[in-house]
Amino acid sequence: MSFPSIRRLGFLAVALAVPVLANAQYPDRAVTIEVGFPPGTGPDIVARAVGQQLSHELGQSVVIQNKAGAGGQIAAQSVARAKPDGYTLLLGEVGSMAIAPAAYRELNYDPARDFAPIIEAVRVNMVLAVPADSPHKTLQDFLTAARGAEQPIHFGTFGAGTPGHFGAELFASEAGFPIEAVHYRSTSDAITGLASSDVQAAFITTALAAPHVESGRLRALAVTGANRAKGFPEAPTFIEADLLNVDFGAWFGYFAPKGTPEAVLDVLHAGIAKAIQAPAVTEPLEKAGFVIMGGSRTDMAQLLEQDLKRWTDVVKATGFQM
């Protein structure tokens, strides 16, 4: 082999090694995780619990940045436009990632096109909650009254296009009564409105509902999921009530901007997978009602694909569009 050929091979080897070396150094600075909801909400609790442990796994600081608004869409749009280098991530959830594309006529991001799925972190089921002074003591009480009511039942939501919104639409359709969704601008406003009987019911995550039910502000009538929730042993599942399709919840997963290097995604997946299994993360999150998940990057991509189709069908059936 001639000297020029050897030299060209040397240059090629150096060129191929550069990305490998760059990825091997990742991360060399703080990683930011954007959350589309205010501090103290379910997504924020998950992000901070996982983020603290993730900083140990990555050997760098993990910064949680709350970009609340539009049911998580502001944060999703921000991360979709971020540099795909692994330093800006999204804690995405079912509302902004799987429901919003069908519910909003104009969305400034495409979950399937603009993101690289990393891992599903946790899931949480939903509680059908009513005010503590509601005359309905059981799910059957509620259904009997709703089916016989002359006016639609007012359901509070944490915003149009959220799981609580279309979960209520799904429930009403399956159970056979009309509803009118009342969209609040924040989680705290919706809880206050429900506790004050400004609305008659709402679907709330088990994690968020637990302290309000325990304090006596709200009453739990039923829960989604295959089994009764630990914090609400008296509340039956919708499956027990023969409402088999009222089986929905909220998932929370990590996403990077599309184009993030595969090696970086692998580092992030491995780090988050270890973080969510650490006792410092699992114990407080499970106590708060979350179910630890995990799985591969492919699993997260398939979950997103499946839920995009599922919620598109639900949204189309309601005729709703923002």
C-alpha positions in Angstrom: 0.0 0.0 0.0 1.4 3.4 -0.9 2.1 6.1 1.6 -0.7 8.4 0.4 -3.2 5.5 0.8 -2.0 4.9 4.4 -2.2 8.6 5.1 -5.8 8.7 3.8 -6.8 5.8 6.0 -5.2 7.5 9.0 -7.3 10.7 8.3 -10.4 8.5 8.0 -9.7 6.7 11.3 -9.3 10.1 13.1 -12.5 11.4 11.5 -14.5 8.4 12.6 -13.1 8.6 16.1 -14.1 12.2 16.7 -17.9 11.5 17.3 -17.0 8.5 19.5 -14.8 10.6 21.6 -17.4 13.3 21.8 -20.0 10.9 22.9 -17.7 9.3 25.4 -17.3 12.7 27.1 -21.0 13.2 27.4 -22.2 14.7 29.6 -19.5 17.3 30.4 -21.9 19.9 31.8 -25.4 20.2 33.4 -28.4 18.6 31.7 -31.7 20.5 31.8 -35.0 18.7 32.0 -38.0 20.8 31.1 -41.4 20.2 32.7 -44.6 21.6 31.3 -46.3 22.0 34.7 -45.8 24.1 37.8 -43.8 23.1 40.9 -45.6 20.7 43.2 -47.6 19.0 40.5 -47.2 15.3 39.5 -44.9 15.8 36.6 -42.7 18.1 38.7 -42.5 15.7 41.6 -41.4 12.9 39.2 -38.9 15.1 37.5 -37.2 16.3 40.7 -37.1 12.8 42.3 -35.6 11.2 39.2 -33.4 14.3 38.4 -31.7 14.2 41.8 -30.7 10.6 41.4 -29.9 11.0 37.7 -27.3 13.6 38.6 -25.4 10.9 40.5 -25.7 8.4 37.6 -24.4 11.0 35.0 -21.9 12.7 37.2 -23.3 16.1 36.3 -25.9 18.4 37.7 -29.5 17.9 36.4 -31.5 21.1 36.4 -35.3 21.0 36.4 -36.9 23.9 34.5 -40.7 24.4 34.8 -42.2 25.9 31.6 -45.8 25.6 32.6 -48.8 26.3 30.4 -51.1 25.0 27.7 -51.2 21.5 29.3 -47.5 20.9 28.9 -47.3 22.1 25.3 -45.0 25.1 26.0 -42.3 22.8 27.3 -42.8 20.3 24.5 -42.5 23.0 21.9 -39.4 24.4 23.6 -37.6 21.0 23.7 -38.6 20.2 20.1 -36.7 23.3 19.0 -33.7 22.7 21.3 -30.2 21.7 20.1 -30.1 17.9 19.7 -27.1 17.3 21.9 -28.5 15.6 25.0 -28.4 18.7 27.2 -32.1 19.6 27.0 -34.7 16.9 27.6 -38.4 16.8 28.1 -40.4 15.0 30.8 -43.3 14.4 28.5 -46.7 13.1 29.4 -49.7 11.6 27.7 -51.6 14.8 27.4 -49.1 16.9 25.5 -47.5 14.0 23.6 -50.4 11.7 22.7 -53.7 13.7 23.1 -52.7 17.2 21.9 -52.0 16.3 18.3 -55.6 15.3 17.7 -57.2 17.9 20.0 -55.4 21.0 18.6 -55.9 22.2 15.0 -52.5 23.9 15.0 -49.7 22.4 17.2 -46.2 23.8 16.9 -44.6 20.4 17.3 -45.1 16.8 16.2 -44.4 14.2 18.9 -43.7 11.5 16.4 -41.5 13.6 14.2 -39.7 16.0 16.5 -38.6 13.8 19.4 -36.4 10.8 20.2 -38.1 8.7 22.9 -35.8 7.6 25.7 -37.8 5.7 28.4 -41.1 5.6 30.2 -40.5 6.6 33.8 -43.8 6.1 35.7 -47.5 5.8 35.3 -50.3 6.8 37.5 -54.0 5.9 37.4 -56.9 8.2 37.7 -59.6 8.7 40.4 -63.2 9.8 39.7 -63.4 12.4 42.5 -66.4 14.4 43.8 -66.7 17.1 46.4 -66.8 15.9 50.0 -70.3 17.2 50.4 -71.6 15.6 47.2 -74.8 13.6 47.7 -73.1 10.7 45.7 -71.5 8.3 48.1 -70.7 5.6 45.5 -70.1 5.2 41.8 -73.5 3.7 41.3 -75.1 6.7 43.1 -73.2 9.0 40.7 -74.2 7.0 37.6 -77.9 6.9 38.6 -78.0 10.6 39.1 -76.0 11.4 35.9 -78.2 9.3 33.7 -81.4 10.8 35.1 -80.2 14.4 35.1 -81.9 17.0 32.9 -78.6 19.0 32.5 -75.1 17.8 31.6 -72.8 16.9 34.4 -70.1 19.5 34.9 -66.6 18.0 34.9 -63.6 20.0 36.0 -60.4 19.5 34.0 -56.8 20.8 34.3 -57.1 22.1 30.8 -58.5 21.3 27.4 -56.8 18.3 25.8 -55.6 16.8 29.1 -56.2 13.1 30.1 -58.8 14.3 32.7 -60.7 16.1 29.9 -60.9 13.3 27.4 -61.1 10.7 30.2 -64.3 12.3 31.3 -65.6 12.3 27.7 -64.7 8.6 27.4 -66.4 7.8 30.7 -69.6 9.7 29.8 -69.8 8.1 26.4 -69.3 4.6 27.9 -71.7 5.2 30.8 -74.4 6.9 28.8 -74.8 10.5 30.1 -73.9 14.0 28.8 -71.2 16.2 30.3 -69.9 19.7 30.0 -66.2 20.1 30.5 -65.1 23.1 32.6 -61.5 23.9 31.9 -59.4 25.4 34.6 -56.1 27.2 34.0 -54.2 25.4 36.7 -54.2 22.3 38.7 -54.7 24.2 42.0 -57.7 26.1 40.5 -59.3 22.9 39.4 -58.9 21.3 42.8 -60.3 24.4 44.5 -63.3 24.4 42.1 -64.1 20.8 42.7 -63.7 21.0 46.5 -66.0 24.1 46.4 -68.6 22.2 44.4 -68.3 24.6 41.5 -68.2 21.5 39.4 -69.7 18.1 40.2 -66.7 15.8 39.4 -63.3 15.5 37.9 -60.7 12.9 37.0 -57.5 13.4 39.0 -54.4 11.3 39.3 -54.2 9.0 42.3 -51.0 10.8 43.4 -52.7 14.2 43.4 -56.0 13.1 44.8 -54.6 11.2 47.8 -53.9 14.1 50.1 -57.2 15.8 49.3 -59.2 12.6 49.9 -57.3 12.0 53.1 -57.9 15.5 54.3 -61.7 15.2 53.6 -61.9 17.8 50.8 -62.8 15.2 48.2 -64.3 11.8 47.9 -63.0 9.0 45.6 -65.8 7.1 43.8 -63.8 4.8 41.5 -60.3 4.3 40.0 -58.9 3.4 36.6 -56.5 0.5 36.2 -56.8 -3.3 36.7 -56.6 -3.2 40.5 -57.9 -1.0 43.3 -55.5 1.8 44.3 -53.6 1.4 47.6 -54.7 4.8 48.9 -58.4 4.2 48.0 -59.3 0.7 49.0 -63.0 1.4 49.2 -63.2 2.8 45.6 -63.9 0.1 43.0 -62.2 0.0 39.6 -64.3 0.8 36.6 -63.7 -2.7 35.4 -65.5 -3.9 38.5 -68.4 -1.7 37.4 -68.4 -3.3 33.9 -67.1 -0.1 32.3 -64.2 -2.0 30.8 -63.1 0.8 28.4 -62.8 3.4 31.1 -59.2 2.3 31.7 -56.8 5.1 31.2 -54.1 6.9 33.1 -51.2 9.2 32.7 -47.7 8.1 31.7 -44.6 10.2 32.1 -41.6 9.6 29.8 -38.3 11.2 28.8 -37.7 12.6 25.4 -34.8 14.3 23.6 -35.0 16.4 20.4 -34.9 14.4 17.2 -31.4 14.1 15.9 -29.7 13.5 19.3 -26.8 11.0 18.7 -27.6 7.4 19.4 -24.7 7.0 21.8 -26.0 10.0 23.9 -29.5 8.5 23.9 -28.0 5.2 25.2 -26.2 7.0 28.0 -29.4 8.8 29.0 -31.5 5.7 28.8 -29.0 3.7 31.0 -28.8 6.6 33.5 -32.6 7.1 33.8 -33.3 3.4 34.0 -30.9 3.1 37.0 -32.2 6.3 38.6 -35.9 5.2 38.6 -35.0 1.9 40.3 -33.0 3.5 43.1 -34.8 3.3 46.5 -34.4 7.1 46.9 -36.7 7.4 43.9 -39.0 4.4 44.1 -40.0 4.8 47.7 -41.3 8.4 47.6 -42.9 8.0 44.2 -44.7 4.7 45.0 -45.9 6.2 48.2 -47.3 9.1 46.2 -49.2 6.7 44.0 -46.9 6.3 41.0 -46.0 3.0 39.4 -42.3 2.7 38.3 -42.0 1.5 34.7 -38.8 1.5 32.7 -38.3 -0.5 29.5 -36.3 0.1 26.4 -36.2 3.1 24.0 -38.2 1.0 21.6 -40.9 0.4 24.3 -41.3 4.1 24.8 -41.6 4.7 21.0 -44.2 2.0 20.7 -46.2 3.4 23.7 -46.2 6.8 22.0 -47.4 5.3 18.7 -50.2 3.3 20.4 -51.5 6.1 22.5 -51.4 8.6 19.6 -53.8 6.3 17.8 -56.0 5.5 20.8 -56.5 9.1 21.8 -57.0 10.3 18.3 -60.0 7.9 18.0 -61.4 9.2 21.4 -60.9 12.9 20.3 -62.5 12.3 16.9 -65.5 10.6 18.6 -66.2 13.8 20.7 -65.8 16.1 17.7 -63.6 18.4 19.9 -60.9 20.5 18.4 -59.2 23.6 19.7 
